[in-house]
Amino acid sequence: MAGNSDLQLSRRKTRDKSVALLIVGFVLLMPPIVRTSLFEGSIFGIPYTVFYMFTVWALLISGAAIMAPRLRDNDKSRQGDTNSQGPD
């Protein structure tokens, strides 16, 4: 019984982290936040705004790539739990 509850807690944490990543990405890419990076200047010849947008974009993709295997494993284990319970 404890193993099942630990598995459900792990699934919930992974799902919550994926939702948090979505919300953080949304907030970081909102126009008021992006406007704060409208400075004259550049980094390595790239304007600050473009550098900011692509950096946030790359970090969001990296975070999603790190979480994808966990979400996939959770889905597979959930399907296994559903199949092992038998038809209703």
GIUR-V720661 format. One line per field, one symbol per residue. ss: DSSP state (~ for helix, > for strand, _ for the rest). A space follows every 10 residues. Layout:
ss=???
This chain:
ss=_~~~~~~~~~ ~~~~~~~~~~ ~~~~~~~~__ ~~~~~_____ _>>__>>~~~ ~~~~~~~~~~ ~~~~~~~~~~ ~~~~~~~~~~ ~~~~~___
